[in-house]
């Protein structure tokens, strides 16, 4: 943990994300906005690997000094699950569209999908 406390925030970001982060922080410092909207970033961990995070920031007072409070959530597993779900949906869609028999999908008593064989 001491390794993290002594580093600047931007050292954990890629060069491209450092530029984006600098722009966002300038908006915050200049008071153009009072908080940063959530943004996804790839963050470098101490071991050098990357994780996906969603973060926001506000200006806060800490020990009577103005500071930026950044809140970040690791969304790596969420993104992996969404990708797997998307792949499964694409596979199912491909199978149903190429099926030689009619395929219907119902939701709440209504037809929501039919393939070309129907």
C-alpha positions as CSV (number, residue, x, y, z in Angstrom):
1,X,0.0,0.0,0.0
2,X,2.9,2.4,0.7
3,X,3.9,1.9,-2.9
4,X,0.6,3.4,-4.1
5,X,0.5,6.3,-1.6
6,X,3.7,7.8,-2.9
7,X,2.8,7.8,-6.6
8,X,0.9,10.3,-8.7
9,X,-2.4,9.2,-10.0
10,X,-1.5,9.6,-13.6
11,X,1.4,7.1,-13.3
12,X,-1.3,4.4,-13.2
13,X,-2.8,5.4,-16.6
14,X,-1.8,4.9,-20.2
15,X,-0.4,7.9,-22.1
16,X,-3.7,8.4,-23.9
17,X,-5.7,8.2,-20.7
18,X,-3.3,10.6,-19.0
19,X,-4.2,13.2,-21.5
20,X,-7.9,12.6,-21.1
21,X,-7.6,12.6,-17.3
22,X,-5.7,15.9,-17.4
23,X,-8.4,17.5,-19.5
24,X,-11.1,16.2,-17.1
25,X,-9.1,17.4,-14.0
26,X,-8.7,20.9,-15.6
27,X,-12.5,21.2,-15.9
28,X,-12.8,20.3,-12.3
29,X,-10.1,22.7,-11.1
30,X,-11.5,25.5,-13.1
31,X,-14.9,24.9,-11.6
32,X,-16.5,24.4,-15.1
33,X,-18.1,21.3,-13.5
34,X,-18.5,20.4,-9.8
35,X,-17.9,16.6,-10.4
36,X,-16.6,14.5,-13.1
37,X,-19.0,12.2,-14.9
38,X,-18.3,8.5,-14.6
39,X,-15.6,7.4,-17.1
40,X,-14.0,4.0,-17.9
41,X,-10.2,3.8,-17.7
42,X,-7.7,1.0,-17.8
43,X,-5.6,1.3,-14.7
44,X,-2.1,-0.2,-14.2
45,X,-1.8,-2.1,-11.0
46,X,1.5,-2.2,-9.0
47,X,2.3,-5.6,-10.5
48,X,2.1,-4.0,-14.0
49,X,-1.2,-5.7,-15.0
50,X,-4.2,-3.7,-16.1
51,X,-7.8,-3.6,-14.8
52,X,-10.8,-1.8,-16.1
53,X,-12.3,0.8,-13.7
54,X,-15.1,3.2,-13.7
55,X,-14.3,6.4,-11.9
56,X,-15.5,9.9,-10.9
57,X,-14.0,12.7,-9.0
58,X,-14.9,15.8,-7.0
59,X,-13.0,18.6,-5.2
60,X,-13.1,18.1,-1.5
61,X,-11.5,19.6,1.6
62,X,-9.0,17.3,3.3
63,X,-7.1,18.6,6.4
64,X,-8.2,22.2,5.4
65,X,-6.5,21.7,2.0
66,X,-8.4,21.5,-1.3
67,X,-7.9,18.0,-2.8
68,X,-9.4,15.8,-5.5
69,X,-11.4,12.8,-4.2
70,X,-11.4,10.1,-6.8
71,X,-13.8,7.1,-6.5
72,X,-13.1,4.1,-8.7
73,X,-14.7,0.7,-9.1
74,X,-13.1,-2.3,-10.6
75,X,-15.4,-3.4,-13.5
76,X,-13.0,-5.9,-15.0
77,X,-15.3,-8.9,-14.2
78,X,-18.4,-7.1,-15.2
79,X,-16.9,-6.3,-18.6
80,X,-15.8,-10.0,-19.1
81,X,-19.4,-11.2,-18.2
82,X,-21.0,-8.7,-20.6
83,X,-18.6,-9.9,-23.4
84,X,-19.5,-13.5,-22.7
85,X,-23.2,-12.7,-22.7
86,X,-22.8,-10.8,-26.0
87,X,-20.9,-13.8,-27.5
88,X,-23.6,-16.2,-26.3
89,X,-26.4,-14.0,-27.8
90,X,-24.6,-13.8,-31.1
91,X,-24.1,-17.6,-31.2
92,X,-27.7,-18.2,-30.3
93,X,-28.8,-15.7,-33.0
94,X,-26.6,-17.3,-35.6
95,X,-27.9,-20.8,-34.7
96,X,-31.6,-19.7,-34.8
97,X,-31.2,-17.8,-38.1
98,X,-29.6,-20.7,-39.8
99,X,-31.9,-23.3,-38.4
100,X,-33.9,-25.4,-40.8
101,X,-37.0,-25.3,-38.5
102,X,-39.0,-22.4,-37.4
103,X,-37.9,-20.7,-34.2
104,X,-40.2,-18.4,-32.2
105,X,-39.4,-16.3,-29.2
106,X,-42.1,-15.1,-26.8
107,X,-41.8,-12.5,-24.1
108,X,-44.7,-11.5,-21.9
109,X,-47.1,-13.4,-24.2
110,X,-45.9,-11.5,-27.3
111,X,-43.8,-12.8,-30.2
112,X,-40.4,-11.0,-30.0
113,X,-38.5,-13.0,-32.6
114,X,-39.0,-15.4,-35.5
115,X,-36.5,-16.8,-37.9
116,X,-36.8,-17.0,-41.7
117,X,-38.2,-20.6,-41.5
118,X,-41.4,-19.5,-39.8
